[in-house]
């Protein structure tokens, strides 16, 4: 099946060994897949999704991208950059109070020319996002609504094909570990695992959602994305591996676990994580290693989904 896609990510992203971190933790061999190097606006996992989402938007004749997220959303930063690159207007609906001085992702959103709409209470973000979309439609601006996190069946295709890319790199790993939230990356990896024959396990460390919600969400997205690839594969919650143990502090709440993981990756490997997503996912992986969850003879691939600009946000600067 011919799936619309625009190739602008820097692919394939490299896979690197982390020997010093492996030695420090005395556990399984650790590798990292560097999707923080996908190239668009400091990179990140959303770039893979946007290759399909922007292509779909342009095919539908869209002139504008609208999406939403937190004030320091990595997804919104990459969406704004993609809009700028392809000459599209962009409006971002962000929950949080606009600071006196912009920093990190928010500063980049503005540099890319995005219009910012803020919502004080996250509970009203969905409503405001829909109102913003409806207003743009009525004004004839031809908007395309990019879902939160790029997590739609179309967006999930980015990570289904990422597994194909990974398989061609011919690196054997027993586990793929990554941060999961809106479910699109997770769904794509699970679909790609089935479609391209990856024999290991795919484990999502939840950033902010309950395990049962993730199982339902990811299995549905993976099934629907598979249909776009030409053959529907029905996934169930039992097919999804997710761990909710590390998100109980709440979204974006920095704990000692995230601080440690960010410092360990930096100190031992010169690799930067972000405090919200990859920091929490790595913290979960590190704790599982210490608990003996992975066998020492196994190889674990940490799929780095980017997000480093958040290190420079006022909320986290000098607190990691």
Rosetta blueprint (number, residue, H / E / L):
1 X L
2 X L
3 X L
4 X L
5 X L
6 X L
7 X L
8 X L
9 X L
10 X L
11 X L
12 X L
13 X L
14 X L
15 X E
16 X E
17 X E
18 X L
19 X H
20 X H
21 X H
22 X H
23 X H
24 X H
25 X H
26 X L
27 X L
28 X L
29 X E
30 X E
31 X E
32 X E
33 X E
34 X E
35 X H
36 X H
37 X H
38 X L
39 X L
40 X L
41 X L
42 X L
43 X L
44 X L
45 X L
46 X H
47 X H
48 X H
49 X H
50 X H
51 X H
52 X H
53 X H
54 X H
55 X H
56 X H
57 X H
58 X H
59 X H
60 X L
61 X L
62 X L
63 X L
64 X E
65 X E
66 X E
67 X E
68 X E
69 X E
70 X E
71 X L
72 X L
73 X L
74 X H
75 X H
76 X H
77 X H
78 X H
79 X H
80 X H
81 X H
82 X H
83 X H
84 X H
85 X H
86 X L
87 X L
88 X L
89 X E
90 X E
91 X E
92 X E
93 X E
94 X E
95 X E
96 X L
97 X L
98 X L
99 X L
100 X L
101 X L
102 X L
103 X L
104 X H
105 X H
106 X H
107 X H
108 X H
109 X H
110 X H
111 X H
112 X L
113 X L
114 X L
115 X E
116 X E
117 X E
118 X E
119 X E
120 X L
121 X L
122 X H
123 X H
124 X H
125 X H
126 X H
127 X H
128 X H
129 X H
130 X H
131 X H
132 X H
133 X H
134 X H
135 X H
136 X H
137 X H
138 X H
139 X L
140 X L
141 X L
142 X L
143 X E
144 X E
145 X E
146 X L
147 X L
148 X H
149 X H
150 X H
151 X L
152 X L
153 X H
154 X H
155 X H
156 X H
157 X H
158 X H
159 X H
160 X H
161 X H
162 X H
163 X H
164 X H
165 X H
166 X H
167 X H
168 X H
169 X L
170 X L
171 X L
172 X L
173 X L
174 X L
175 X E
176 X E
177 X E
178 X E
179 X E
180 X E
181 X L
182 X L
183 X L
184 X H
185 X H
186 X H
187 X H
188 X H
189 X H
190 X H
191 X H
192 X H
193 X H
194 X H
195 X H
196 X H
197 X L
198 X L
199 X L
200 X L
201 X E
202 X E
203 X E
204 X E
205 X E
206 X E
207 X L
208 X L
209 X L
210 X L
211 X H
212 X H
213 X H
214 X H
215 X H
216 X H
217 X H
218 X H
219 X H
220 X H
221 X H
222 X H
223 X H
224 X H
225 X H
226 X H
227 X H
228 X H
229 X L
230 X L
231 X L
232 X L
233 X L
234 X L
235 X L
236 X L
237 X H
238 X H
239 X H
240 X L
241 X E
242 X E
243 X E
244 X L
245 X L
246 X L
247 X L
248 X L
249 X L
250 X L
251 X L
252 X L
253 X L
254 X L
255 X L
256 X H
257 X H
258 X H
259 X H
260 X H
261 X H
262 X H
263 X H
264 X H
265 X H
266 X H
267 X H
268 X H
269 X H
270 X L
271 X L
272 X L
273 X L
274 X L
275 X L
276 X L
277 X L
278 X H
279 X H
280 X H
281 X H
282 X H
283 X H
284 X H
285 X H
286 X H
287 X H
288 X H
289 X H
290 X H
291 X L
292 X L
293 X L
294 X L
295 X L
296 X L
297 X L
298 X L
299 X E
300 X E
301 X E
302 X E
303 X E
304 X E
305 X L
306 X L
307 X L
308 X H
309 X H
310 X H
311 X H
312 X H
313 X L
314 X L
315 X L
316 X L
317 X L
318 X L
319 X L
320 X L
